[in-house]
Amino acid sequence: MLIDSNQIVSMTEANQNFSKVVKQAEDDGCVVIFKNNRPKFVLMDLDKCFGERLQTEDNLEDACIELMGKAKWL
């Protein structure tokens, strides 16, 4: 798995500066949060992933299921 080093954030950073990490996810599309020097969580901007497809709650649920299916390699 290749991760852009600019998208890596430590768990401590995410806890202390969550709004900064959210802004980074908005700008970059996603942020990988590391815990104990290993990738543990991914924070993604769903609008960038799915765009206009997220107009209804049903579409959001379908999109999240699709995204989780793709992320099984994480």
MIDOSE-1310 file (N, C-alpha, C; in nm, 2 decimals, decimal comma, always signed):
residues 74
mlid	+0,09/-0,12/+0,00/+0,00/+0,00/+0,00/+0,09/+0,12/+0,00; +0,07/+0,21/-0,09/+0,14/+0,33/-0,10/+0,06/+0,45/-0,04; +0,12/+0,52/+0,05/+0,06/+0,64/+0,11/+0,14/+0,76/+0,09; +0,09/+0,87/+0,04/+0,16/+0,99/+0,03/+0,20/+1,04/+0,17
snqi	+0,32/+1,07/+0,19/+0,37/+1,11/+0,32/+0,31/+1,24/+0,36; +0,26/+1,32/+0,27/+0,19/+1,45/+0,31/+0,05/+1,42/+0,36; +0,00/+1,30/+0,35/-0,14/+1,27/+0,39/-0,13/+1,19/+0,53; -0,02/+1,17/+0,58/+0,00/+1,10/+0,71/-0,01/+1,20/+0,83
vsmt	-0,09/+1,16/+0,92/-0,11/+1,24/+1,05/-0,11/+1,14/+1,16; -0,04/+1,18/+1,27/-0,04/+1,09/+1,39/-0,17/+1,10/+1,46; -0,20/+1,00/+1,54/-0,32/+1,00/+1,63/-0,32/+1,12/+1,72; -0,20/+1,15/+1,78/-0,19/+1,27/+1,87/-0,23/+1,40/+1,80
eanq	-0,18/+1,41/+1,68/-0,21/+1,53/+1,60/-0,36/+1,54/+1,57; -0,42/+1,42/+1,53/-0,56/+1,42/+1,50/-0,65/+1,45/+1,62; -0,61/+1,41/+1,74/-0,68/+1,44/+1,86/-0,67/+1,58/+1,90; -0,55/+1,64/+1,89/-0,53/+1,78/+1,94/-0,57/+1,88/+1,84
nfsk	-0,56/+1,85/+1,71/-0,59/+1,95/+1,60/-0,69/+1,89/+1,50; -0,80/+1,84/+1,55/-0,90/+1,77/+1,46/-0,94/+1,86/+1,34; -0,97/+1,99/+1,37/-1,02/+2,08/+1,27/-0,91/+2,10/+1,16; -0,79/+2,10/+1,20/-0,68/+2,11/+1,10/-0,67/+1,99/+1,01
vvkq	-0,69/+1,87/+1,07/-0,68/+1,75/+1,00/-0,80/+1,74/+0,90; -0,92/+1,78/+0,95/-1,04/+1,78/+0,86/-1,01/+1,88/+0,74; -0,95/+1,99/+0,76/-0,92/+2,09/+0,66/-0,82/+2,02/+0,56; -0,73/+1,95/+0,61/-0,63/+1,88/+0,52/-0,70/+1,77/+0,44
aedd	-0,79/+1,70/+0,50/-0,87/+1,60/+0,43/-0,95/+1,66/+0,32; -1,01/+1,78/+0,35/-1,09/+1,85/+0,25/-1,00/+1,89/+0,13; -0,88/+1,94/+0,16/-0,79/+1,98/+0,06/-0,73/+1,87/-0,03; -0,69/+1,76/+0,04/-0,62/+1,65/-0,02/-0,71/+1,53/-0,06
gcvv	-0,83/+1,53/-0,01/-0,92/+1,42/-0,04/-0,93/+1,32/+0,07; -0,82/+1,29/+0,13/-0,81/+1,20/+0,24/-0,69/+1,22/+0,33; -0,69/+1,17/+0,45/-0,58/+1,17/+0,54/-0,57/+1,04/+0,61; -0,45/+0,98/+0,62/-0,43/+0,86/+0,69/-0,38/+0,88/+0,83
ifkn	-0,45/+0,84/+0,93/-0,41/+0,86/+1,07/-0,34/+0,74/+1,12; -0,22/+0,76/+1,16/-0,13/+0,65/+1,21/-0,15/+0,64/+1,36; -0,15/+0,52/+1,41/-0,15/+0,49/+1,55/-0,04/+0,39/+1,58; +0,05/+0,42/+1,67/+0,17/+0,33/+1,70/+0,25/+0,30/+1,57
nrpk	+0,27/+0,40/+1,49/+0,35/+0,40/+1,37/+0,29/+0,30/+1,26; +0,16/+0,28/+1,26/+0,10/+0,20/+1,16/-0,03/+0,27/+1,12; -0,07/+0,26/+0,99/-0,19/+0,32/+0,94/-0,31/+0,25/+1,01; -0,40/+0,33/+1,07/-0,51/+0,28/+1,15/-0,65/+0,33/+1,10
fvlm	-0,65/+0,46/+1,06/-0,78/+0,52/+1,02/-0,76/+0,60/+0,89; -0,87/+0,62/+0,81/-0,86/+0,71/+0,70/-0,98/+0,80/+0,71; -0,95/+0,93/+0,70/-1,05/+1,04/+0,70/-1,06/+1,09/+0,56; -1,18/+1,07/+0,50/-1,20/+1,11/+0,36/-1,31/+1,21/+0,35
dldk	-1,30/+1,29/+0,25/-1,40/+1,39/+0,21/-1,49/+1,32/+0,11; -1,61/+1,28/+0,15/-1,70/+1,20/+0,06/-1,74/+1,28/-0,06; -1,75/+1,41/-0,05/-1,79/+1,49/-0,17/-1,68/+1,47/-0,28; -1,56/+1,47/-0,24/-1,45/+1,45/-0,34/-1,45/+1,31/-0,40
cfge	-1,49/+1,21/-0,32/-1,50/+1,07/-0,36/-1,62/+1,05/-0,45; -1,73/+1,10/-0,42/-1,86/+1,06/-0,48/-1,93/+1,18/-0,55; -1,89/+1,30/-0,52/-1,95/+1,42/-0,59/-2,10/+1,43/-0,58; -2,16/+1,44/-0,69/-2,31/+1,46/-0,70/-2,39/+1,34/-0,67
rlqt	-2,33/+1,23/-0,66/-2,40/+1,10/-0,62/-2,46/+1,11/-0,48; -2,41/+1,20/-0,40/-2,45/+1,20/-0,26/-2,57/+1,30/-0,23; -2,67/+1,29/-0,31/-2,78/+1,39/-0,30/-2,89/+1,34/-0,20; -2,90/+1,21/-0,18/-3,00/+1,16/-0,09/-2,94/+1,07/+0,02
ednl	-3,01/+1,04/+0,12/-2,95/+0,96/+0,23/-2,93/+0,81/+0,18; -3,02/+0,76/+0,09/-3,00/+0,63/+0,03/-2,87/+0,62/-0,05; -2,84/+0,73/-0,12/-2,72/+0,73/-0,20/-2,60/+0,74/-0,11; -2,61/+0,81/+0,00/-2,50/+0,81/+0,10/-2,47/+0,67/+0,16
edac	-2,57/+0,60/+0,19/-2,55/+0,47/+0,25/-2,49/+0,38/+0,14; -2,54/+0,38/+0,02/-2,48/+0,30/-0,09/-2,34/+0,34/-0,11; -2,31/+0,47/-0,11/-2,17/+0,51/-0,14/-2,08/+0,47/-0,03; -2,12/+0,47/+0,10/-2,04/+0,43/+0,21/-2,01/+0,28/+0,20
ielm	-2,11/+0,20/+0,16/-2,09/+0,05/+0,15/-2,00/+0,03/+0,04; -2,01/+0,10/-0,07/-1,91/+0,08/-0,18/-1,77/+0,12/-0,14; -1,76/+0,23/-0,07/-1,63/+0,27/-0,03/-1,56/+0,17/+0,07; -1,64/+0,12/+0,16/-1,59/+0,02/+0,26/-1,55/-0,11/+0,19
gkak	-1,62/-0,14/+0,08/-1,58/-0,26/+0,00/-1,45/-0,24/-0,06; -1,42/-0,12/-0,11/-1,30/-0,09/-0,18/-1,18/-0,08/-0,08; -1,21/-0,05/+0,05/-1,11/-0,02/+0,15/-1,07/-0,14/+0,23; -1,11/-0,26/+0,19/-1,08/-0,38/+0,26/-0,93/-0,41/+0,26
wl	-0,86/-0,35/+0,16/-0,71/-0,37/+0,16/-0,64/-0,29/+0,27; -0,71/-0,20/+0,33/-0,64/-0,11/+0,42/-0,60/-0,18/+0,55
